Amino acid sequence: HCQLGQSILNDGRILGLLCDYLRHSSSSIKSLQLAGNRLGDETTTTILQALEENKNLLDLDLNTNYIETIGDVVGHYLTTSTCSLQQLNLSYNWLTPVAARDLAHGLAICTKLRELDLHGCILGNQGVLPILESQIGSSANRLQVLRLSLNELTSISPLSKLLRNNSTLKILDLQWNQELFGNLNDVGQTQPYDDRADEEDHSHDSDSSNPMDRALVAANDFAAALQFNTTLRTLTLSHCGLTARTVAPIFQALIVNASLTHLDLKNNAIVDQNNDCFEASECWASCLPAAKGLQHLQLDDVPKEYEHFFHANFSLFHLTLSSPLNQNHQQKSCLEEYLTRNQVYHGAELLIRHDTKGHMCQLALMRLASKERDLPALYLVLRDRLAGWME
């Protein structure tokens, strides 16, 4: 592990020594942290060229280094036969659209990289599109974590295409793209994605002149892609302009999708108790009892009227609220009770999966999933079975 501060630019000898060490065949460095050094394109290029001879580096942090135009250099480094890099952090570097496209060429070919962080790069739709396309239809790409937060994204269609055609991605971070789902106050101002995107994708964003209708169509398209995705585990949509109406299709998709376990929806207007929106708000909450795999949900608040939906859900065992229920201790206690109950059942389920003779436990799980839940009887069955395991 090597972490260097701004001394690289203050003393040119340090840069020379670092590059010599990185080139040396005996270099065993696994992690190189160069965040906040203001290296610029020229110095970063020198370091990356030295790394082309390094076979051991796994983690490279270049965030906040004023990197703008050398996407081709980064992309070339990723494709070298000696590159073993698994994690690359380029956050807070304002890459140009051309640099993003050059980087995407390397991403489409490299086979080792697992995690790419582009948070705060302000790439916009034009810069993000080639990055997404690099992860579609390529047998080489292996990205499992992609962070595209704070990039001024305004179109959902390319992301829907990614979910439909990628089978390796496990974590997708889209937070702080505040017009992504066409916040109904601003959706009329969103721009077309890019004329290189296929015509079919753009039809979803322009089916209607009504901003609300366009937002709903785009949200439905995204949900349809999510519905049958089987690899994504974590989806972060905090600060993405979701409303009660546009979040409902996502929860409906979770009735089918059993692989997504973590969903972050903080700082979105999805809970609206006004007369005109309460029905829409209740719609997404009513999907909770049938959600198959969701284990961790992050919200702003849980209205009292939604409590029974959480009571009927048996998969969720972590609930994070950005506005804690400090004023209603009874409601908070009830929610915690439901989550604790689900944690016990989840633990029991993990044991049951390894039980080759656990017919009684399998029966208990079937009863748990049925509409006629007999919780006291189920508890006794699980308790007796787990007691046998302990013996």
N, C-alpha and C positions, 0 to 999 in steps of 0.2 A: 504494500500500500504506500502510495506517495501523494502527499498533499502539499501544494506550493501556493504561496500567496503572491502578492504583487511584486515580489522580489525578482521575478523573471524579467520584467521590463526595467527594473531599477538597476539590475546588474547583468549585462550581456553575457558574462562568463557563465552564469547559472544556466541560461538557455543552451549554451554550447555543451556544457557538462551533461545536462539532461538528455540532449539528443545523442551524444556519444554513448551514454549508458543505455538508452533505448535501443540503439543499433547493436549493442554488444550481444554476442551469442549467449553469454552467461546471465543476461538480464532476466531476473525472475519476477519482476514486478507484475502484479495481477490487477491492481487498481490505480488509476492516475486521476487525481482530483485537481483540476485547474480552473475551478469556478471563480468568476469575479476578477480575472486577471487583466481584462481589457486587452487581450492579445491582438485582436484585429486579424484580418485575413492573411497578411504576410507571415506573421509569427506562427499562426496556427498551421499554415501550410508547411513551414519548416518542421514543426513537430510531427505532423501526419506523415511526412516523407520519411522521417526517421523511424516511425512506427511500422513502416512497410517491411522492415527487416525484423520485427519483433513478433514472436510466436506465442507469447504467454499472456499478453494483456487481455483481460476479460471485461473491464469496466473503465469507461472513459467519460469524465464529466467536463464538458466545455461550456457550461451555461454561463451567460452574461459575459461574453468575450468579444462583442462587437463583430461577430462573424456575419457577413452579408452576401458575398459573391462566390465563395469557393465550394459550392455544392458539388462541383465536378471533382475536386480534390478529395472531399469526404467520401463521395461515392466510389472513387477509384480505390481508396484505401480499403473500403469494405469488401471489394472484390478481389483483393490480392490473395494469393494462395496461402500466405503466412498469417493472414488476419484471423484471430480467434475471438474477436470482440463479441460479447454477448449483450452488453448494456451500453447505450450511447445517449448522453444527455446534451441536447442542443438548445435547451430552453432559454428564453430571453435573448435569442440572437435573431435579429430581424432579417431573415433570409429573403432575397429577392425571388420573384416567381421563376426566373431562369435558374437560380441556384437550387430552388426546391425541385425543379424538374430534373436537374442533373443529379441531385441526391437520390431521387426516385429511381433513376437508371441503376444506380448501385444497389439500392434496396431490392430491386427485382431479381438481382443475380446472386447476392450474398446468401449464404446458407447458415451462418453461425449466429447472427444477431437475433436476440430474443426480445429486447426491450428498447423502444425508441421514445424519447421524451422531447416533444416540441412545444411544450407549454409556453405561452406568451411570445411566440414568434410572429404573431400578427400576420400569418400567411394569407388569410382571406381565402375565398373559394378557389381562386386561380392557383394559389400555391399548394393547397391541400389536395386538390384533385389528383395530380400525378402521384402523390404519396399513397393515396388510397388505391389507385389503379395498380401500383406496384405490388399490392398485396392480394390481387385478384388474378386467378388463372395462372399463377406461376408455381411450378413445382419446386422452385428453389427457396422462396421466402418461408421464413419460420417465425415471424414476429408473433409473440404471445401477449405483449403489452404495448399499447399505442396510446400516447397521451397527446391529445389535440386541443386541450383546454386553452381558453383565451386566445383564439385565433380569428375572431370575427367571421365565423362561419354563419351563413344564412340559408343554405340549401341542405335539405335532408336526403334528397334522392341518391347522391353518391354514397352516403353512409348506408342507406338501405341496400344498395347494390353490394357493398362490402359484406354486410351481414349475410346476404344470400350466397355469396361466392367465396367465402373464406372459411377454412376449417381448422385454423391454428390459433386465432386470436382468443385470449381469455379475459383480458382487461381492456376496456375502451373508455377513456376519460374524455368527456366532451364538455365539462363544466365551463362556465363563464363565456359561453357563446350565446349571448343574451337574445339574439333574434333567430336562433336556430329553428325553433318550432313556431316561428311566426307569431310572436306575442301579438295578440289581437289589437293592441294599440299601435303597433309599428309594422305589421305584416305587409301593408301596402307599399312600404318603402324598400322591401327586400329586393335584391338584384338577381338576375339570372345567374346560374352557376358558372357556366363556361361553355362556349360553343363547341368544344371538343367532346362534351358529355353526350351520350347517345340520346336520340330524340325521344325514345320511350321514357327515359327517366324524367325528362323535363316536362312531359305531358302532365305529370302528377302535380307540378307546381303551378300550372296555368289552366287548369280545367275550368276555373270560374273566376269572374272578375271580383267576386266577393272575397275580401281578405279572410273572413272567418271560414268560408268554404275551402279556400286554398290551404289554410292551416290544417283543417281537418283531413283533407285528402292526403297531405304530406305526412301527417301523423299516422294515418291508417296504413300508408305505404311502409313506413318505418316499422310499425307494429307487425305487419304481415311478414316482413323479413325476419323480425325477431322471433316470431312465433315458431318457426321451424329451424332456427339456428340451434345447434346442439353443442357448441364449444364455449361460447361466451359465458363467463362466470360473474363478472363485475361490470356494471354499466353506471357511469357517473353522469347525471344530467342536471346537476345543481346549476342554478342561474342560466337556464336555457329557454326561458320564455314560455314554459308549459302552463296551460290553464286546466281548469276542471274538465273541459271538453276534450282537449287534445291529449291529456294523459290517460283518459279512459281506454283508448285502444291498446295502450301499452299494458295495462293491467289485464285486459282481456286476452292479450297474447300469452300472459303468464299462466293462463289456465291450461294451455297446451305445452308451453316451454317449461321443461323440468330441469334445465341446466343452469339457468341464471339464478344465482344465490344472493347476490348483493346488488341493491338498487338504491341510488342516491338521488332524491328528488327535492332536496332542500332549496329554499329560496325560489320557489315557483308558486304561482297563484292557483294551486290545485284544490284548495279548500275554500269554497265560497258559499256562505250561507244566505246570500241574497235570494229572493224568491225566484229570480230568473235563472240562477246558476246552481241552486241547491240540488236539483235533480241530477245535473251533470256531475256534481261533486260526489253525490251518493252512488252514482253509476260505477266509478272506479273502485270505491270502497267495497261495493257489493261483490266485486270479483275476488276479494281477499280469501274468502272461505275455500274457493276452488283452486287457488294458486298452488302449483305442485312443488316447486323447488325453492321458492323465495325464503331465505333465512335471515337476512339482514336488510332492514328497510330504514332509510333516513328521510324524515319529513320535517316540516316546520312545526306542525301541531296535529293533534287528533281531537276533533270535536266530540263532545259527549254522545252525540247522535250516532257516531260511527263505532262506538265501543263494541256493540254486539257483533260487528263484522270481524273484529280481532278475536273475539271469544270463539268464533266458529272456525278460525284458522289454526291448523296444527303443524305448519311447517316453520313459521316465523318464530325465532327465539332471540333476535336482537332488534330493538327499535330505538333509533337515535333521533331525538327531537331537538331542533335548533332553538325552539322556544319551550323550555321545560315546563311541565305542568305543576308549577310550584303552588298555584292557588287552589288546585283541586286535588288534595291528597288522596281522596277516596278513589277518584278515577285513575290516578297514577298507580295506586296500589293494585287496582283491578288489572290494569295493563301488565304490570310486573308479574302478577299471578299467572296470567295467561302465558307469558313468555317463559316463566319458570316451568310451567307444566309442559310446554313444548320442548324445552331443553331435556327434561326427563324422558319424554317419549323419543326424542331424537337419539339420546344415548342408548335407550333400549333397542331402537331400530338398528344401530350400529352393531350391537351384540348379536341381534337376531340374524343379521346378514351372514354371520360366521357360524350359525347354528344349523348343522345338517339334520338335526332331529327335532327342530323347534316347530312342530306342527301347531302347537297351541299358540305360540307367539305369532306365527303367520296368520292364524285365525284372528288374533287380537288386532293385528294391523288392518286386516280386512274390515273388521268391525269399526275400527277408528276412521277408516276412509268412507264408510257408508253413511247414508243420510240418517239412519237410525242409530245414533251414537249412544251407547250405554256406558258412560264414563266410570261410574263406580265399579261395575263388573269388569270393565277393561283394566282398571287400576289393579284390582285383585289378581287378575290373570297375569299381568306383567310382574306384579310384586312376587307372586309365587314362583314364576319362571326364573326371575332374576335371583331369587333366593337359592334356587337349585344350582344356578351358575356359581354363586358364591361358595357353595359347599364343594 
